[in-house]
Amino acid sequence: MLKAGRSQEEIRQHNLGALLRHVHLGGPLSRTELADLMGLNRSTIMGLTGELTAAGLVREELPKDTGRAGRPSLVVRPESDRVYVLAFDVRVDRLVAARVGLGGTVLDRREAVRPRAGADLDDVVGTLAGFARRMHREAPPDAVCVGVGAAYCGMIRPGDGMVRFGPNMGWVDQAFGTELGHRLGLGLPVAVGNEAHLGALAEHERGVGVGFQNLVYLHGDVGVGGGIIVGGKLLDGDGGYGCELGHMMVNPYNGRPCGCGSRGCLEAEVGEQALIDAAGRSAELSGREGARAVVDAAGRGDVAAQDALRRIGDWLGIGVANLINLFNPGLVIFGGMLREVYQGSAAQVHSRVEANVLVISRERVRLRTSALGDDATLTGAAELAFAEVLANPLEVLAHGAGRAGAGRA
């Protein structure tokens, strides 16, 4: 919302960003639709779209036959092929890189296995930078990179992308954002966020959480993370380290040891290793694929796997019940490995919600799996990278075009 007393130029810049954001998140929209969404008259919309078109951020075209009489309203589309960001997702056992066009279109994608070998900053940065260089070279000559975003499975210091603590890989105070930016050599800062926080934002903006102002996102990989949206905004805490939902204590007396040093955390009770151990398969299975193998076995009628899912589902339900009582969300989303866990143990989760959540708080809450699947955190990283160009489109694009011209000279 605009503050009182803003200048006409500030209002214009705000409106340019708001219009571009609508097209970026909502896809092609007519001038009429944009006027209705933004509460502006059509002549103002025409001026804004004209500026964004001249800058190469959007294009306008006639719609397909509408069957209506009269002059049709032009449709505004994002220039996905020309304006893009680089997005990275650093998971415990996999590295993902993508070139994502304005509008959220994945134009190029690369992946590599990440060995679970401890503090591996140099290897991670080297692999991601190599992917990025190849994707950047293969982009069209007139394409402009306007941002870089990364999701990391740990606690991230806001501002500089320092990984303060990555419990599942032993990272402590690793300068990930700075090192990656240096190796990329694009003259762009790297915006880094916690993977589950970014997954929550992605689901809120592009996934099953669209339209919900209050939601909880639970993400399972090796461990369990989470993000909470309150009033349409991410709840990040005093230092940016809030919403470590995986380290909410659910079993303090007889709990399993957790990588954070505590016992009985939600992550320890419902994470991949807990599921594999509960199924008695730790001698033969490991990792996320091992956890999925247990879920698959349960679906085929394996009694031990079914019992394991029921046990894990009960602990998951306890965690979800606590979160609903605390935050009164309209929606709880299960992402990553927890999609499969929830689908296989929904009865136990719902049973805990019925038994342990205040009646008023459970009246409207919905439990759903992620619409973005394994790409929720990567999508969040891309949206983090797009934030600057959506806030100040013309200035950011001009700077990006200058860097591209210098780089290709």
MIKE-798602 format. One line per 5 residues: number of its first residue (from 0); their letters; for each residue x, y, z of C-alpha. Coordinates in nm, 3 decimals, always signed. Example, Ala and Ser with C-alpha at 12.3 -4.5 7.8 and 13.67 -1.06 7.14 Angstrom:
REM residues 2
0) AS) +1.230 -0.450 +0.780  +1.367 -0.106 +0.714
***
This chain:
REM residues 409
0) MLKAG) +0.000 +0.000 +0.000  +0.125 +0.346 -0.090  +0.207 +0.584 +0.194  +0.050 +0.929 +0.202  +0.255 +1.212 +0.062
5) RSQEE) +0.438 +1.018 -0.207  +0.547 +1.205 -0.517  +0.403 +1.135 -0.859  +0.731 +0.969 -0.958  +0.719 +0.737 -0.657
10) IRQHN) +0.359 +0.647 -0.741  +0.457 +0.577 -1.102  +0.746 +0.352 -0.995  +0.518 +0.167 -0.755  +0.256 +0.114 -1.025
15) LGALL) +0.512 -0.009 -1.277  +0.633 -0.269 -1.029  +0.280 -0.369 -0.929  +0.172 -0.417 -1.289  +0.480 -0.621 -1.372
20) RHVHL) +0.421 -0.834 -1.061  +0.064 -0.909 -1.168  +0.182 -1.027 -1.509  +0.477 -1.216 -1.359  +0.262 -1.412 -1.112
25) GGPLS) -0.071 -1.418 -1.293  +0.042 -1.478 -1.649  -0.093 -1.295 -1.954  -0.357 -1.039 -1.855  -0.559 -0.794 -2.061
30) RTELA) -0.537 -0.421 -2.003  -0.895 -0.435 -1.875  -0.809 -0.705 -1.622  -0.506 -0.510 -1.505  -0.714 -0.195 -1.463
35) DLMGL) -0.961 -0.387 -1.246  -0.686 -0.553 -1.039  -0.497 -0.230 -0.975  -0.792 +0.009 -0.945  -0.653 +0.236 -1.217
40) NRSTI) -0.813 +0.379 -1.530  -0.736 +0.229 -1.869  -0.536 +0.526 -1.993  -0.301 +0.496 -1.693  -0.265 +0.121 -1.759
45) MGLTG) -0.189 +0.197 -2.125  +0.090 +0.435 -2.020  +0.241 +0.185 -1.777  +0.232 -0.105 -2.022  +0.381 +0.121 -2.287
50) ELTAA) +0.682 +0.195 -2.064  +0.733 -0.171 -1.972  +0.699 -0.273 -2.337  +0.955 -0.016 -2.449  +1.196 -0.149 -2.185
55) GLVRE) +1.153 -0.505 -2.310  +0.992 -0.641 -1.994  +0.651 -0.720 -2.142  +0.487 -0.735 -2.482  +0.133 -0.655 -2.588
60) ELPKD) -0.064 -0.848 -2.843  -0.418 -0.899 -2.964  -0.604 -1.176 -2.784  -0.735 -1.481 -2.961  -1.089 -1.451 -3.092
65) TGRAG) -1.308 -1.366 -2.793  -1.640 -1.394 -2.975  -1.733 -1.049 -2.850  -1.820 -0.743 -3.055  -1.607 -0.431 -3.033
70) RPSLV) -1.238 -0.362 -3.004  -1.065 -0.622 -2.785  -0.837 -0.523 -2.496  -0.470 -0.595 -2.565  -0.313 -0.879 -2.366
75) VRPES) +0.007 -0.808 -2.172  +0.260 -1.094 -2.153  +0.594 -1.118 -1.968  +0.906 -1.131 -2.187  +1.014 -1.465 -2.045
80) DRVYV) +1.286 -1.538 -2.303  +1.455 -1.200 -2.269  +1.446 -1.129 -1.894  +1.560 -1.403 -1.656  +1.716 -1.487 -1.322
85) LAFDV) +1.947 -1.764 -1.207  +1.804 -1.981 -0.929  +1.986 -2.241 -0.719  +1.863 -2.501 -0.473  +2.122 -2.654 -0.239
90) RVDRL) +1.975 -2.968 -0.085  +2.154 -3.214 +0.138  +2.198 -3.468 -0.141  +2.138 -3.272 -0.462  +2.232 -2.943 -0.630
95) VAARV) +1.986 -2.782 -0.872  +2.037 -2.479 -1.095  +1.792 -2.314 -1.334  +1.755 -2.017 -1.565  +1.404 -1.890 -1.499
100) GLGGT) +1.233 -1.640 -1.722  +1.007 -1.356 -1.613  +0.670 -1.513 -1.549  +0.825 -1.816 -1.379  +0.909 -2.016 -1.691
105) VLDRR) +1.202 -2.256 -1.643  +1.417 -2.205 -1.954  +1.714 -2.425 -1.862  +1.783 -2.662 -1.574  +2.086 -2.858 -1.446
110) EAVRP) +2.125 -3.103 -1.155  +2.403 -3.291 -0.982  +2.425 -3.536 -0.694  +2.574 -3.388 -0.377  +2.766 -3.638 -0.165
115) RAGAD) +2.697 -3.619 +0.206  +3.056 -3.533 +0.282  +3.043 -3.255 +0.539  +3.139 -2.889 +0.490  +3.178 -2.872 +0.111
120) LDDVV) +3.144 -2.500 +0.033  +3.407 -2.499 -0.242  +3.257 -2.800 -0.419  +2.903 -2.664 -0.399  +2.999 -2.319 -0.524
125) GTLAG) +3.215 -2.464 -0.802  +2.938 -2.691 -0.930  +2.673 -2.419 -0.922  +2.898 -2.162 -1.086  +2.979 -2.409 -1.363
130) FARRM) +2.610 -2.469 -1.427  +2.542 -2.096 -1.427  +2.817 -2.014 -1.675  +2.686 -2.271 -1.922  +2.326 -2.152 -1.885
135) HREAP) +2.431 -1.788 -1.919  +2.630 -1.863 -2.237  +2.338 -2.050 -2.391  +2.090 -1.768 -2.327  +1.990 -1.556 -2.631
140) PDAVC) +2.231 -1.269 -2.707  +1.976 -1.004 -2.610  +1.869 -1.178 -2.287  +1.935 -1.001 -1.957  +1.999 -1.160 -1.617
145) VGVGA) +1.835 -0.940 -1.353  +1.899 -1.139 -1.035  +2.041 -1.444 -0.862  +1.867 -1.635 -0.583  +1.956 -1.947 -0.386
150) AYCGM) +1.780 -2.174 -0.139  +1.996 -2.346 +0.121  +1.902 -2.617 +0.371  +2.017 -2.429 +0.680  +1.992 -2.110 +0.882
155) IRPGD) +2.082 -1.808 +0.669  +2.192 -1.467 +0.790  +1.982 -1.201 +0.613  +2.172 -0.961 +0.393  +2.489 -1.147 +0.298
160) GMVRF) +2.386 -1.511 +0.251  +2.606 -1.644 +0.531  +2.507 -1.998 +0.631  +2.519 -1.970 +1.010  +2.426 -2.333 +1.071
165) GPNMG) +2.354 -2.626 +0.841  +2.298 -2.912 +1.086  +2.276 -3.194 +0.834  +2.602 -3.108 +0.655  +2.814 -2.948 +0.926
170) WVDQA) +2.819 -2.599 +0.777  +2.888 -2.329 +1.037  +2.943 -1.965 +0.933  +3.010 -2.044 +0.567  +3.008 -1.739 +0.335
175) FGTEL) +2.796 -1.909 +0.071  +2.631 -1.604 -0.086  +2.951 -1.403 -0.111  +3.154 -1.691 -0.252  +2.892 -1.785 -0.509
180) GHRLG) +2.856 -1.425 -0.623  +3.233 -1.398 -0.665  +3.255 -1.721 -0.866  +2.962 -1.627 -1.090  +3.131 -1.299 -1.189
185) LGLPV) +2.805 -1.139 -1.308  +2.827 -0.828 -1.094  +2.508 -0.932 -0.917  +2.463 -1.005 -0.546  +2.330 -1.350 -0.458
190) AVGNE) +2.015 -1.340 -0.246  +2.007 -1.649 -0.022  +1.718 -1.782 +0.184  +1.632 -2.083 +0.395  +1.485 -2.351 +0.169
195) AHLGA) +1.164 -2.402 +0.368  +1.104 -2.027 +0.404  +1.134 -1.993 +0.028  +0.912 -2.297 -0.025  +0.644 -2.129 +0.186
200) LAEHE) +0.669 -1.811 -0.020  +0.656 -2.007 -0.347  +0.345 -2.200 -0.244  +0.185 -1.876 -0.126  +0.255 -1.697 -0.456
205) RGVGV) +0.237 -1.977 -0.713  +0.115 -2.296 -0.551  -0.165 -2.440 -0.343  -0.142 -2.146 -0.102  -0.251 -1.877 -0.350
210) GFQNL) -0.531 -1.678 -0.189  -0.443 -1.779 +0.169  -0.308 -1.504 +0.391  -0.213 -1.738 +0.677  -0.048 -2.072 +0.613
215) VYLHG) +0.213 -2.315 +0.743  +0.450 -2.496 +0.505  +0.634 -2.806 +0.629  +0.923 -2.926 +0.415  +1.090 -3.264 +0.447
220) DVGVG) +1.427 -3.345 +0.297  +1.686 -3.517 +0.516  +1.551 -3.310 +0.802  +1.236 -3.104 +0.840  +1.205 -2.731 +0.791
225) GGIIV) +0.918 -2.491 +0.776  +0.789 -2.153 +0.680  +0.493 -1.959 +0.816  +0.301 -1.690 +0.630  +0.111 -1.449 +0.856
230) GGKLL) -0.104 -1.179 +0.701  +0.054 -1.250 +0.362  +0.411 -1.205 +0.488  +0.680 -1.450 +0.593  +0.731 -1.476 +0.968
235) DGDGG) +1.109 -1.455 +0.997  +1.185 -1.373 +1.360  +1.410 -1.113 +1.520  +1.731 -1.221 +1.347  +1.582 -1.391 +1.041
240) YGCEL) +1.611 -1.739 +1.191  +1.247 -1.795 +1.282  +1.018 -2.083 +1.189  +1.265 -2.366 +1.253  +0.964 -2.593 +1.278
245) GHMMV) +1.172 -2.908 +1.251  +1.330 -2.827 +1.585  +1.002 -2.790 +1.769  +1.023 -3.042 +2.053  +0.753 -3.310 +2.039
250) NPYNG) +0.910 -3.598 +2.234  +1.140 -3.457 +2.506  +1.171 -3.762 +2.731  +1.224 -4.059 +2.501  +1.303 -3.875 +2.180
255) RPCGC) +1.550 -3.965 +1.911  +1.873 -3.761 +1.895  +1.862 -3.471 +1.651  +2.140 -3.323 +1.442  +2.092 -2.990 +1.621
260) GSRGC) +2.216 -3.147 +1.946  +1.875 -3.182 +2.111  +1.646 -3.483 +2.136  +1.287 -3.541 +2.036  +1.266 -3.264 +1.775
265) LEAEV) +0.997 -3.301 +1.509  +1.277 -3.351 +1.256  +1.422 -3.639 +1.457  +1.083 -3.810 +1.492  +0.953 -3.774 +1.134
270) GEQAL) +1.264 -3.726 +0.917  +1.385 -3.974 +0.660  +1.604 -4.176 +0.897  +1.324 -4.207 +1.152  +1.097 -4.357 +0.888
275) IDAAG) +1.363 -4.597 +0.759  +1.454 -4.708 +1.112  +1.089 -4.755 +1.212  +1.043 -4.983 +0.911  +1.349 -5.188 +1.012
280) RSAEL) +1.521 -5.107 +0.681  +1.825 -4.909 +0.798  +2.065 -5.183 +0.691  +1.956 -5.160 +0.327  +1.806 -4.814 +0.270
285) SGREG) +1.921 -4.457 +0.322  +1.847 -4.105 +0.211  +1.537 -3.955 +0.061  +1.500 -4.235 -0.192  +1.514 -4.482 +0.096
290) ARAVV) +1.230 -4.301 +0.270  +1.027 -4.305 -0.050  +1.095 -4.678 -0.082  +0.934 -4.732 +0.260  +0.628 -4.527 +0.155
295) DAAGR) +0.604 -4.730 -0.167  +0.635 -5.055 +0.025  +0.353 -4.948 +0.256  +0.135 -4.881 -0.047  +0.201 -5.235 -0.168
300) GDVAA) +0.087 -5.381 +0.163  +0.417 -5.427 +0.349  +0.303 -5.454 +0.711  +0.627 -5.324 +0.867  +0.630 -5.024 +0.634
305) QDALR) +0.263 -4.953 +0.710  +0.330 -4.966 +1.084  +0.626 -4.731 +1.039  +0.415 -4.480 +0.848  +0.146 -4.490 +1.116
310) RIGDW) +0.405 -4.423 +1.386  +0.571 -4.141 +1.193  +0.231 -4.000 +1.099  +0.132 -3.980 +1.464  +0.438 -3.769 +1.548
315) LGIGV) +0.374 -3.556 +1.241  +0.017 -3.506 +1.356  +0.136 -3.390 +1.699  +0.359 -3.130 +1.535  +0.081 -3.013 +1.303
320) ANLIN) -0.166 -2.989 +1.593  +0.078 -2.767 +1.785  +0.124 -2.541 +1.483  -0.248 -2.504 +1.420  -0.311 -2.415 +1.784
325) LFNPG) -0.030 -2.160 +1.778  -0.092 -1.987 +1.445  -0.452 -2.061 +1.340  -0.356 -2.102 +0.972  -0.609 -2.149 +0.696
330) LVIFG) -0.382 -2.404 +0.532  -0.106 -2.650 +0.625  +0.108 -2.765 +0.330  +0.330 -3.073 +0.322  +0.627 -3.040 +0.087
335) GMLRE) +0.937 -3.235 -0.008  +0.950 -3.586 +0.137  +0.661 -3.499 +0.369  +0.424 -3.505 +0.072  +0.463 -3.882 +0.051
340) VYQGS) +0.470 -3.927 +0.429  +0.146 -3.732 +0.469  -0.026 -3.914 +0.184  +0.060 -4.245 +0.349  -0.033 -4.139 +0.703
345) AAQVH) -0.313 -3.887 +0.656  -0.543 -4.082 +0.889  -0.299 -4.047 +1.180  -0.238 -3.678 +1.112  -0.611 -3.601 +1.092
350) SRVEA) -0.674 -3.804 +1.406  -0.425 -3.590 +1.601  -0.576 -3.272 +1.461  -0.923 -3.385 +1.569  -0.803 -3.488 +1.915
355) NVLVI) -0.558 -3.211 +1.997  -0.654 -2.892 +1.811  -0.898 -2.642 +1.958  -1.236 -2.680 +1.791  -1.251 -2.322 +1.665
360) SRERV) -0.901 -2.344 +1.515  -0.972 -2.665 +1.326  -1.306 -2.553 +1.182  -1.160 -2.405 +0.864  -0.802 -2.532 +0.839
365) RLRTS) -0.715 -2.743 +0.536  -0.431 -2.993 +0.501  -0.282 -3.018 +0.151  +0.029 -3.139 -0.030  +0.255 -2.901 -0.220
370) ALGDD) +0.137 -2.805 -0.569  +0.494 -2.724 -0.676  +0.636 -3.059 -0.567  +1.013 -3.091 -0.552  +1.049 -2.751 -0.723
375) ATLTG) +0.889 -2.549 -0.443  +1.223 -2.441 -0.296  +1.379 -2.373 -0.638  +1.074 -2.165 -0.731  +1.116 -1.971 -0.407
380) AAELA) +1.479 -1.902 -0.492  +1.374 -1.767 -0.832  +1.113 -1.540 -0.674  +1.377 -1.412 -0.433  +1.593 -1.324 -0.734
385) FAEVL) +1.305 -1.147 -0.910  +1.227 -0.927 -0.608  +1.445 -0.632 -0.714  +1.321 -0.609 -1.072  +0.960 -0.631 -0.954
390) ANPLE) +1.022 -0.348 -0.707  +1.200 -0.116 -0.955  +1.165 -0.259 -1.307  +1.317 +0.004 -1.533  +1.624 +0.080 -1.323
395) VLAHG) +1.712 -0.284 -1.257  +1.667 -0.378 -1.623  +1.885 -0.086 -1.738  +2.165 -0.193 -1.505  +2.130 -0.553 -1.617
400) AGRAG) +2.145 -0.458 -1.985  +2.462 -0.258 -1.917  +2.628 -0.557 -1.751  +2.522 -0.787 -2.035  +2.661 -0.550 -2.295
405) AGRA) +2.993 -0.520 -2.114  +3.014 -0.895 -2.061  +2.959 -0.975 -2.428  +3.175 -0.695 -2.564
***
